[in-house]
Amino acid sequence: MTPNFRRNAIGVAVLSLASFASMAQTQASDAAPAQPTDAASLREITVTGNPLGASDLIAPTTALSGDKLLLRSQSTLGETLDNVPGVSSSYFGPNASRPIIRGQDGDRIRILQNGGAAPDASSLSYDHAVPVDALVTERIEVLRGPSALQYGGSAVGGVVNVIDNRIPSEPINGFGGRADLGYSTGNKEKNGGVVLEGGNDRFALHVDAFNRDSKDVSVPITLECSKPGSPWTARKICNSANEANGGALGGTLFFDQGYIGASVSSYRSKYGTVAEDDVTINMKSDRYALEGEWRPGGFISSIHAKLSHTDYRHTEFEGGTPGTTFSNMSNDLRIEARHRKIGNFEGLVGFSSETNRFAADGEEAFAPHSRTRSNAFFLHEEYGTSWGRLSFGARTEQVRIRSLGYPDDPTVTRFAIGERTFNPHSAAFGALVNLAPQWQLTSNLAYTERAPKDYELLANGPHVATGAWEVGDPNLKKEKSTGFDLGAQWKSGPNTARVNAYVTRFRNYIGLTATGRSLDEEGNVAEPGAADTLAEYVYGGVRARFTGIEANGNLRLLGSDGFARMDDAGTLDLEWRGDIVRARNLDTGEPLPRIAPLRLGATLAYNNGPWGARLGFDYNAAQRRVPSVGARETDAYTLWNAAITYRMKVQRANLTWYARMDNITNKLAYSATSILTSTVYPNAPLPGRTLKVGLRVTF
């Protein structure tokens, strides 16, 4: 399609997520800690990538909840999920990070909230945080690989679904909840959260609130801080303090053939951006959601709908002076109808629509005001047999991106205005084969198309967080990829093993490439070695290939079904994990940037009555496979960690006391997947030794 863009105004405005429709039918949630005996019988259900509720998943999926989530939770989503097999973090200091899945980040990773869109500005820039907090999260589900085409082209790398049960989808008989308190030494963080739920067969209410306050983060190296009026030298990351708070109110009415519910939630945060000593970000995100289900019977067994509106805004302050302001207003609608089983076939069809109005105003806005609308139809069908299941999915979209230039100053001429329309189409096949009672094989094949984002088309300005002058290409075509993965799973009592191998090939992988030129503050080409310039990076499409292997499992060493048995000695398990990914620009033969190296990890987990203890390590190999321009190699490191828990019961309440120590040896380490490693390497190490103590009360 011929682009319809013309040059206009130098201005300032930046884009963000034009997210495609999202999916996930939040069925019987195990999330409600408040539920008494009725809910206790409900099994955990992984809803991401599992729209029909099957217990065995074809797509590789990981779910974190309960103590697993509690003992690994951090202040950011990326760091909370880091070291899950196949998942790393874009680490922009302790306050901003997104998950990287199988080497892919940004708008190739779809972040959902309760299966619905969760728009913000985090995919636009690495220093923009994701407005969610683990303190009020019930479960996080990670779907790896390109098989989740029902979520749109922005899910080609994977999906992260944050589930908080703010709109209960099952009756809650009684009243209960949970409360968390915690303190960390490395950043003197104090945090707390509370979740309350109650109801009966006809209605359910949910209330939650959280607060987090941390100071600058300790590291194993002395760093300088040049904050105006208060410079210092210390073993801390300058400008890494953070304050965050938020909460939600939600409720559901149940009737004989379904339910309808609503929620309103708010998130507020003020944090430092570690690449600039005097810049802080004030963020707010307000979200309003409706969700309902009707089960009419007959051929259509259920109709499920979600509708949400999100108002996101943040302002970057230089000292006390407001600088660039980013805003993203989004509406998201999803309707899916599930049909009754026909022979061995069952499935659903659906429609999704999302609109985004993005704007940025200030000196560091590098893309124009824009409007994005995407509409999609999709279907998912499964065929069950005695030996396993087959699945098929398809999706067709229309994505329309309109650039408004920089309306506040029509004399600015570096931004294009106009409109482009894309029609991505995707399809996927999957299979699960039960080879024996203890063995399963899975396989997924997917063809995915992704429309370029507005900033990939239209950017033209300075981006301080990446240390670059970024330039979009209005002529970009759809990004097209074909992905294949093959997995095997073995389970015998507490002993498990899983391995997945994958390859994803892109015909038009859209990324930033250095041109070798430097631009001055006006965007003009500067002489080599000139001061106050930024390297020029241009968005363009290349052929690329991602290949990798990820594996994890559990081995019972002591106790029932273990190698040794001792009465009343408890159980001892060895949890192991590892992954490796290789990503290459096939046009140049060079590696792609910010790819995690080989990673290996293991944890000894001991449980005996109310006591639990864990000791483990995570090893990251040296990363020498980096592009020749704009990237640094990183050295190998090993981070040790430990945790201890004690559980007790006080009347109706269950108490879990815990202590967790991260980076026990205070190792100096740098993340190979962080943009900071390429720009301000000495000022961006991973956090040093940290002890966190806390208490969780459920009732």
N, C-alpha and C positions, 0 to 999 in steps of 0.2 A: 504494500500500500504506500502511495506517495505521501510523505509527511506534509502537513499543512501548517508550517510554522514560519513566522516572520520575526525578524529581530526587533527588539524593543528594549526599553528601559534598563539601565544598569541598576539594579536595585538590589534588593536584599529580600530574599524570601526563600524559604527552604521547604522542601517537601517532606513527606513522610509516608508511612504505610498506606498504600492503596491496597489494603489486604483483600484477598479474595474470600469468598464465603467460607465459613467454617462449619465443622460438623462434630457431633458427638452427642449421642442421646443419653443424658445422664439418668440411667435407670437406677434401680435399688442401690443407693449409696451406702457404703459401709462407713461413711465419713462421720455420721453423727455420734459424737462421743456421749451425747446425752441419753441415748436410747437405752432403756433397761432391757428386761429379758426378751421382749418381742424382737427388738432389733439385734440382739446378740446372736440370734440364729441366722441372720442374713449373712451370706458369704460375700467376700470381697469380689467386686465385679470390675474388671478393667473395661472402661467404656471407649477409650480412644482406639480407633481402628477396629472396633468390634461392635458395629451398629446393630447386629442381630443377637447379641448377648451370648455368643458361644463361649464355652469355658476354655477351649483350646484356641490359641491365637495363631493365625497364619503369618501375620506381620510381626517382626521382632519388636517387642514392647517390654518396657520396664515400668513398674509402679512402685512408688515410695509412699509409705504412710506409717502412722504409729511411731514406734521407737526408731525404725529405720530412717524416717524423715527427721525426727527429733534430734538424733545424734549426728546428723550431717548438715543440718540447716545452717545457712549463713544469711547475711543481710541482703544478698543479691541472688537472683534466680540462677545465673550462670555458675557462681561458686557453689551453690547448693547441689547442683547436678554434676559438677566437675568430677571426673574419674568414674562416673557411671560408664560401663563399657560402651565405647563409641561416642561418648559425649565429653567435650572439653569446654573451656570458657574463654570468652573474648576479653577477660580481665582488663578493665581500665581503672586500676586501683580498687579499693575495697567497696566502692559505692556504686559502681556501674559495670555490669557484665551481662551478656546474653549467652545462652547455650550455643555451642558449635557442635553439630552432629555430623559425624563421618566427614569432617573437614569442611563442611559448608556452614556458612553463617548468614547474618543479615536477613534479607527478604527471601531466603531459601529455607528458613526455619519459621514455621507458623506457631505463634504463641497464642493459646486459647485460654479463655476463662469460662469454666463450666461448659465447655464445648462451643462457646460463642466467641466472636471476635473480641480482642482486647487491644485496640489500637493505642499507640503512643508514638514516641519519636525515637525509640531505641534502635531500630534498624537503620535509621538515617545516620547516626553518629555513635561511635563507641563510648563517648562520655555521657550519653543519655541513658538513664536508668529505666528498668522495667518496673512499673508501679504495682508490684505485688509483694507480699511479705509472708514468709513461711509460718509466722506466729499464728495466723488465722487461716492457714491452709490445711485442709484435711488430707489431701492426696495430690501427688504430682505424677502424671503418666507421660512417658516418653516413647513415642513411636519413631523408630529409626528407619531411614530409607525412603524411597520414592513411591511406596505402595499405597500411600494415603492420598490418592488423587482426589478423593471426595472433599479434601480441604482446599483444593485449588493449587495453582502453579507455585504459590509461595510455600508449599509443603514438600517440594521436591527433595529437600534434605532430611526432613522429618517434622514431627509435631510435638510440642510440649503443651499439655493440657493441665491447667491449675484448677483444682476442684475444691470449692469451699462450702458447698451445700447451703448457699445463701437463699436459694429457692428450693426448699425440701421437695423431693419428688416421691417420697414415701411417708405415710403417716408416722408420727412420733407419739407413742403412748406414754405420757408422763412428762417429767421435767428433768433436765440434766445439763451437763456441759463440761467444760474444762478450763483450767487457768494455767498460765505459764509465767514463770519468773526466771530471769537469768542475769548473770554478770560475767563479763569477760575481762581478763587482765590486760591483754595486748593492746586494746584500744579503750579500756575503761568503759566498755559498753554496758549500759543498763537497759534491759528490755522486759516487756511484759505484755501479755495478751490474754483475752478472755473470750470464750464462745459459750453462749447460752441457747438452749433449744427446748421447746416444749410443745405439747399439743395433745390431740386425741385423734380419733378416726376421721374427723371432719376438718380439722384445721391444724396447722403447724406454724410456729414462729421461730425465727432465728435472729439473734443479735450477736455481733462480735465487735471488738475494739482492740487496738494494739498501740504500743508506743515503743520507740527505739531511740536511744541517745548514745552516741559514741564520740570519742575524741580521736586525735590523730593516731594512726596505726604504727606500732613498734615494728622495726625491721632490724636485721643483723648488721647493718652498715650505717655509718654516719653520713647524713645528708644535710644539705643546706636549704634553708627556707628564706625567701626574699620577700615575705609579705610586707607591704608598706607599713612602716611604723613599728613592726615587731619582727625583724629578721632574727633567725636563730640557726644553730647547728646542733643536730641531735640525731639519735637513732630512731627517727620517725619519718613517715612519709608526709611531706608538707601538704597541708590543705586537704587532708583525708577524713576530716570529721563529718558526722552525719547526724541529722535529726529527722525522724520519720514517725508519722502517726496516721491512723485512719480507723475506719469502722464501717459497719453495714447493718441494715435492718431489712429483713425479708420475711415473707409469709406465704402460705399456700392454703387454698381451699380445696378439699377433696370431695368428689361426688361419685356416684356409682360407676360412671363410665370414664373417669379421668380426673384431672385436676387443673387448676390455674393458679399461678403464683406470680409475685412481683418482688423486686428488691431494689434498694438504693444504697450505693456504697460510695465512699470517699477515700482518697489517698493524698497525703501531703508529705513533702520531703524537702529538706534543705541540706545540700551536701556540697563539698568542695570537689572541683575537678583537678586532679593531681597534675595535669600537664601544665597548668597555669596557677602560680602561687596565690594570686589574688582574685580568682574567679570562683564564684559559687553559683549553684543552680537552685532556684526555688520552683518546685514542681507541684502541680495539683492535677488530680484526675477524678472526675465525678462520673459515675456510671449508673444508668437506670435500665432495669431489665424486666421483661415479662416472659413467662414461659408457661406452656400448657400442653396438655395431651388429652385427646378424645379417642375413646375406644368404641366405635360404633358397632363393631361386629360385622359379620358378613365378609365379603371379599377383602375390604380394607379393615385390617385388624386394629390399626391405630394411626392417628395423625398427630404429629408432634411439631410444635412451633416454638421458636425463640425470636424475640425482638429486643434489641438493646440500643441505647443511645449513650455515647461516651463524649465527654467534653474534657479534652486534655490541653494543658497549657504549661509552659515553663519559661522562666525568664533567667537569663544569665547576667549576673551582677559582677561588675569589675570594681572591686572594693565595695563601696556602698552605692555605686551608680548603676542603674539599670542599663543593660546592654541589649543583646538580641533576644527577642521573644518568639517562641515557637508555639503554634497552636494546631490542634487537629480535632475537628468535629466530625464524628462518625456515627452513622446509623447502620445497623446490621439486622437483616431478617433472614430466617431460615425456616423452611417448612419441609417436612419429610413424611411421607405416607408409606406405611409398611403393609404389605399384602399378606394374606394368609398363606399357609404352606400349600403348594400345589405339587403333589407327588413328593419328590425329594428336593424341590426348589422352594426357597424362601428369599425374600429380599425387600427392597424399598426403592422408591423414587423420590426426588426432592428438588426444591428450588431454593436458591439463595440470592440475596441482593445486598450489596454494601456500597455506601457512598462515603467519601472522605473529602473534607474541605480543609486543606492545609495552607498555612501561611507562616512566614517568618519575616520579622522586621528588625533591622539593626545592622551594624557594621559587618557582622559575620554571617549574615544570611547568604547562602550561595546558590539558591535555586528560587524560581518564581513562585508566587501564589498559584495554587493549582486546585483543580477539582477532579476527582476520580470516581467513576461509577462502574461497578462490575455486577453483572447478572449471570447466573449459571443454572443449568439443569444437570442433574446427575442421577445415576442409578447404581445400585449395588445388589448383586445376586449371588447366592450360594447354593451349591448342590452337595447334599450330604449322602454318603454311602457308608457301608460297614467298615471300609478301610480308611476313611478320612473325609476330607471336604475339598471342594473346588470353589473358587470365588472369581467373580468377574465384576469390574467396575468401569464406568465411563463417565466423562464429564465434558460439557461444552460450555464455553463462556463467551461473553462479550465484555471487553474492558475499554472504557472510553476515558481518555486523559485530556484534560483541557488546561492549558497554561494561560494565566491572566497577566503575565508579566509582573511588573512592580507597580501596582495602581497608585501608591502614594507619591510616586515621582515619575511622571511620564517622560522626563528627559533622560532617564536611564535607558541605555540601549544594548546592554549585553545579554539580556534575556529574550528568548523567543516566546511569542504568544501564538496561540492557535490550538488545534485539536488533532488527536490521532485516535484511531480505533483499532483494536486488536481482537482476534477471535481464536483464542487458544482452545485446543482439543486434546484430551488425554484419555488413556485407557490402561487398565491393569488386569493382570491375571495372577492368581495365587493358588497354591495347592498345599495340603497337609496330608501326610501319609503316616498311618500308624503301622510301623514295621513289626512291632512286638509290644507287649504290655509296657516295657520300659523304654522304648525307642520311638521317636517321631522324627520325620523329615519335613521340612517346609521349604517352599520356593516361591519367589515373587518376581514377576516381570512387569515392568511399567514403562510406558511411553508418556512423557509429560511435556507440555508446552507452558511457558510462563511469559506473560506480557512484561515488557520493561517497566520499571518504576518511573515515576515522574522525574526524580532527581537523576536517574540514569540517562534520561532523555535531555534534561534541561539545565543541569547544574552548570554554573559558570561563576566561580568565586572562591574566596579564601576559606579554607576549613582548618582552623587552628588545631583541633583535636587530632587530625591525621597529619598535620604539618605539610599540607599540600594545597595547591590551587586546583580544584576539581572542575573538570569540563565534561559536560554531557554530550551525547550525540543524538540529535533529533531524528536521525535516519536509522536508528537501531531497529532490528527485526526481533521477532519472538525468539526467546531462548528455548532450545529443544534438547531433550535428553532422553536416553534410554537406560534404564537401570535394571540390574538383575542381582538377586541375592539367593543364596542357598544356605540353609541352616539345618542343624541336627541337635536334638535334645535327648538326654538320657536322665532317667529318674528312678531311684530305688530307695524308698523311704526318705531319710534326710539327705541322702547323697544325690547330687545333681551335677550335670555338666551341659553347657550350651555353647555352641560355636556357630558363627555366621560369617560367611565370606561374601563379598559384594564387589561389583564394578558398576560404575555409572559413567556414561560417555555423553559429552555435550557437543552438539554441532555449533552452538553459538553462545558459549559461556560468557556472560556479561561481567566484566570486572574492570578495575582501575589499573592502568598501565602507565608507567613513567615514560615521558617523552625525552627526558634528558635536558629539557630547558628549564629555566627559572623565570618567574614572573614577578614584577614589582607590585606594589600595593594598588596600582591602577589596572593591573592585568596586562601590562606591556612586557615584552620579552626583555630580560635584563642581561647585562654583560656577565660572563662567567666570573664568579667570585664576588659579585656585588652584594652589599649588605642589605638586610631587610627584604629578602625575597623568599618566595615559596617555590618548591619544585612543582612542575606542572604534571598532573595526572589526568588521563583521558579515559572515559568509559568507552569500551569497545568489546566486540564479540570475538572470541577465539574458540578453537577446538580444544577441548580439555577432557581429561580422564581422571576419575577417582577410583582407586582400588583399595581394599582393606580387609582385615580380619578382626573380629572381636569375639572374646570368649570369657566365660565366667562359670563358676560352679561352687559347690559346697561338698566337703568331705568330712564325715563324722569320724573323729579320732578316738573319742572316749564316750561311753554311754551306750544306750540302746542302739543297735545296728552299727556300732562302731568297731574299730579294730581291737579295742580293749574295753572291758566292762568291770566296773568297781561299784559295789553297792553304795548308794548315797554319795557318790563322788560327783554327781552332776554330769553335764555333757560338755565336750570340747569339740569345736568344729573349726575346720580350716576353710575360710572363704577366699577364693582366688579369682583373679580377673586380669585381663590384658587386652590390648588392642594395638593396631598399627594401621596407618592410612598413608597412602602415597597419592599425591595430586600433581598433575603435570599439564603445562601449557603445551599442547601438541603442535602448535604453530611455531613456537620458538625452541621447544625441547627443554625449557627451563621448568623448575618446580614452581608451583603456585605458592603465594605467600601465606604465612600464619597457619601452618599445618602442624598439628600435634605430632611429636616423634613417637617412637615405640614407647609404650607405657605398660608396666607390670605392677601388680599389687597383690598383697595377701594380708589377711587378718585372722588371728586366732580369737575365737569367740567362746567364752566360758560362761555357763549358766548353772547355778545350783540354788534351787529354792528362790528366795527373793533377791539373790545376788547375781549380778552379771558383770563381766569384765571383757574388754577388747584391747588387743595390741596388734598394730599393723603398720604397713609401710606402703608408699606409692613411689615407684621409681619412674622417672622420666629420662629417657636417653638423650644424648646430645642431638640437637637438630642442626645438621650441616646442609640439608637440602633446602636452600633458600634461593630466591631470585638474585641475580648479580647486581641489581639496582634496587635500593630502597628497602633493604632487609638486613638483619644481623643474625649471625649464627648464635645459638645458645648452648651452654654446657649442660652436661647431665647432672641430675640431682636426685636425692632420695629424701622424702619427707616421712618421718615417723609420727604416729599418732596413737593415742590410747584413750580409753573411756571406762568408767565404772558406774554401775547403776544399782540402786537398792529400792525395792518395791515394798510398800506396806499398805495396810487397809485401816482406815479410821472411820468407823460407822459406814456410811454409804460411799465414802470417798476412797479412791485408790490413789496413792501418792507414789510418784517415781522421782527419787532424788538421783541426780547424776552429776558427774564431773568429766570433762573432756579436755584433753590437751592435744593441741595441734602443733606440728613442727617442733617436736620434743627437743631436737638437737640444735634448734635455732639456726637452721641451714639457710645460707644466702642462695636464693634461687630466682630465676627470671623465666617468665612464661613465654614459650615459643609462639603461642597463639594470640598474644597481645600486641596491638598496634604500638603500645608504648615501648616495647622492646626495640622497635625500628626507629623510634623518634627520640625519646628521652630515656634511653636505657639505664643510666646510673640512678635515676630518680624513681624507678618503677619496679622494685623487687616485690616478690610475694611476701605476705606478712610473716613476721618472726614467731617465736614461741608464744603461744596463747593458751591460757587456762580458762575454761568456761565452766561455771557451776550453775546449776539450775534445779528447779522443782516443777514438775507437772502434776496437777491435781485433776482427776476426772471423776465425775459423779453423775 
